């Protein structure tokens, strides 16, 4: 599980580095919501 979490941590950091700083807080929150969902249907509801 640690490896999986590390992967998500790096993906989140890399993604946030690609967007403007003004968008980063909302993007971080959205990525976290996606990460915490259990099903693909829940992800679509989040977006």
N, C-alpha and C positions, 0 to 999 in steps of 0.2 A: 504494500500500500504506500509506503514511503516513496518508492520510485514513481508511482502514479501521481502522487501529490506534487512531487518535484516537477514532473512533466507539466502539470497544469500551472504551477507557479511560473515556470519559464515561459510557457505559452502566453500567459496573462501579461507578464512583464514585456515580452516581445511585442505583443499586440498593442499595449498601451504606449509603447515607444513610437509606434507608427501613426498615432493620431494626435491632433493638436491638444495642447495641455488643457484647453478649455473644455474639451470633450472627455478627458480621461476619467474624472470622478464618476460620471454616468456610465461610461463604458465599463469601468471596473465593477460597478454594481450589477450591470447587466450580465457580464461574464460570470460573476459569482452566482447569480440567480440561475444561469444556464447550468453551471457546474453542479449545483445542488439539486437539480431536478432528477427525478427517477425515470421518466419516460420521455420519448421523443415528442409525444403529444403535449406534455407539460412545457417543453422547450418552446414549441410553437405558440402556446398561450403566453409565455413570458415575452416573446418578441412581439 
